[in-house]
Structures are given as structure tokens and as C-alpha cells.
Amino acid sequence: TVMVLLVGIVGIGGSLQEWSSSGQFSYFTSVVVQNPNDVAAVVQVTYATPCDPTTPDYQAMVPAGGRSEINVSETVSNPAIGSAVVTSDVPVVAVQNTLWSNDGGGPQWAANDGGVRAPALTWYLAEGSTYGGYQTYITVMNPNTEPAQVAINYTVPGGSEAGPQLMLLPVSQQRVNVADTLTDWSSIGAIV
């Protein structure tokens, strides 16, 4: 089994044809899986959302040499901020693709975030800012069946600052707004 973690899947909306025209910020998020192998891949997506811990796993077959785009809003019963673990019987590449609009007229911005191959005990995040209205969030996921205690420490010019201590339930995620601890810093890193 091969595992890819996608942490921080953001606000999940409807299909591109169903975007709101009310002028509100709209999102469309998908999990994209590419299969570079000569055989089909059996893929399972396990979601961790704070709103619905009972979200069932989603399974898909990705053809040899092909790709599959999984619309998160069609596979999660209560879409919200969340994370995903993609497992496969053969090595695959998985990314989170998010399109958003602030006028409801279709995609204006896009973000594409790659997954990681395995969980780790320590993560180093080099770039962030809370200066001049910038927003930096850190999303931490626990893909395990046991609770996990997480400490976040921020690195700033001239030293470090203690961040929050978190207790993550099994197969859950939590998002931290860096500005809750550090406001108006132009250069922030983190050790999680």
C-alpha cells in the first residue's frame, strides 16, 4: 500500500457549473490522482474533516497511465475544511487542486498542493507572514488511529516564539491561524 497525505483541503464548494453568483467567495476543490504505472491503480481517499468524522472512504480506479479528478464536494457528505489520505495499491501522484472566485463567475485563482509520501514527527515550514493583512495558516493532520499531541513553535528573526499545543483525535485535522499568536510579523517559519 502506498500512502499520500493531502493536508489542508480548503472550503469545498459545488461543481464549476454550480458556483454561486451571489458575489460571495466560492471554492471548488478536487483531489487529482495520476497513475504513471502500466497497471490500473485502486485508490482509496480517506477524509478527515472537523465537521463530519464519519465521512466514508471514497474508492476509485485510476487507469494505467491515466489520471482521475475526484470532486471533493461530491464525495464528502458535509464539506468543510479538511484533509485527505490517498492510499493506492501501486505508487501514484496525488495533489489537491483548488479553484476559487470572489464574484461567482468561475475560477479566478488556483492553488495546487502536492501531498507527502508519509507522516513524520517533525515538519519545518520556512515561509509565512502576518504583516499587512497577510494570512498564514498551518493545517496539521493526524492520519493515525491513536490521538496525537502536537507542538508548534514559530521561528522569527532573532529567535523563536512558542505557538499552540494541540491534541488531535485519530484521523482528524486542525487548522491554526498564525496571527492568533503572532501579529504583524513579516517573516515567520514554524517547526511542527
VENRAVEN-V792759 format. One record per residue. N is the residue number from 0. RES is the residue in one letter. SS is DSSP state (helix for helix, strand for strand, loop for the rest). OMEGA is omega as a letter, one per 20 degrees, with the letter a starting at -180 (999 if undefined). Layout:
# VENRAVEN-V792759
n,res,ss,omega
N,RES,SS,OMEGA
N,RES,SS,OMEGA
This chain:
# VENRAVEN-V792759
n,res,ss,omega
0,T,loop,r
1,V,strand,a
2,M,strand,r
3,V,strand,r
4,L,strand,r
5,L,strand,a
6,V,strand,r
7,G,strand,r
8,I,strand,a
9,V,loop,a
10,G,loop,a
11,I,loop,a
12,G,loop,a
13,G,loop,r
14,S,loop,a
15,L,helix,a
16,Q,helix,a
17,E,helix,a
18,W,loop,a
19,S,loop,r
20,S,loop,a
21,S,loop,a
22,G,loop,r
23,Q,loop,r
24,F,loop,a
25,S,strand,a
26,Y,strand,r
27,F,strand,a
28,T,strand,r
29,S,strand,r
30,V,strand,a
31,V,strand,a
32,V,strand,r
33,Q,strand,a
34,N,loop,a
35,P,loop,a
36,N,loop,r
37,D,loop,r
38,V,loop,r
39,A,loop,r
40,A,strand,r
41,V,strand,a
42,V,strand,r
43,Q,strand,r
44,V,strand,r
45,T,strand,a
46,Y,strand,r
47,A,strand,r
48,T,strand,r
49,P,loop,a
50,C,loop,a
51,D,loop,a
52,P,loop,a
53,T,loop,a
54,T,loop,a
55,P,loop,r
56,D,loop,r
57,Y,strand,r
58,Q,strand,r
59,A,strand,r
60,M,strand,r
61,V,strand,a
62,P,loop,r
63,A,loop,r
64,G,loop,a
65,G,loop,r
66,R,strand,r
67,S,strand,r
68,E,strand,a
69,I,strand,r
70,N,strand,a
71,V,helix,a
72,S,helix,r
73,E,helix,a
74,T,helix,r
75,V,loop,a
76,S,loop,a
77,N,loop,a
78,P,loop,r
79,A,loop,r
80,I,loop,a
81,G,strand,r
82,S,strand,r
83,A,strand,r
84,V,strand,r
85,V,strand,r
86,T,strand,a
87,S,strand,r
88,D,loop,r
89,V,loop,a
90,P,loop,r
91,V,loop,r
92,V,strand,a
93,A,strand,r
94,V,strand,r
95,Q,strand,r
96,N,strand,r
97,T,strand,r
98,L,strand,r
99,W,strand,a
100,S,strand,r
101,N,loop,r
102,D,loop,r
103,G,loop,a
104,G,loop,a
105,G,loop,a
106,P,loop,r
107,Q,loop,r
108,W,strand,r
109,A,strand,r
110,A,strand,a
111,N,strand,a
112,D,strand,r
113,G,strand,r
114,G,loop,r
115,V,strand,a
116,R,loop,a
117,A,loop,r
118,P,loop,r
119,A,loop,r
120,L,loop,a
121,T,loop,r
122,W,loop,r
123,Y,strand,a
124,L,strand,a
125,A,loop,a
126,E,loop,r
127,G,loop,r
128,S,loop,r
129,T,loop,a
130,Y,helix,r
131,G,helix,r
132,G,helix,r
133,Y,loop,r
134,Q,loop,r
135,T,loop,r
136,Y,strand,r
137,I,strand,r
138,T,strand,a
139,V,strand,r
140,M,strand,r
141,N,strand,a
142,P,loop,a
143,N,loop,r
144,T,loop,r
145,E,loop,r
146,P,loop,r
147,A,strand,r
148,Q,strand,a
149,V,strand,r
150,A,strand,r
151,I,strand,r
152,N,strand,a
153,Y,strand,r
154,T,strand,a
155,V,strand,r
156,P,loop,r
157,G,loop,r
158,G,strand,a
159,S,strand,r
160,E,strand,r
161,A,strand,r
162,G,strand,a
163,P,strand,r
164,Q,strand,a
165,L,strand,r
166,M,strand,a
167,L,strand,r
168,L,loop,r
169,P,loop,r
170,V,loop,r
171,S,strand,r
172,Q,strand,r
173,Q,strand,r
174,R,strand,a
175,V,strand,r
176,N,strand,a
177,V,helix,a
178,A,helix,r
179,D,helix,r
180,T,loop,a
181,L,loop,r
182,T,loop,r
183,D,loop,r
184,W,loop,a
185,S,loop,a
186,S,loop,a
187,I,strand,r
188,G,strand,r
189,A,strand,r
190,I,strand,a
191,V,loop,999
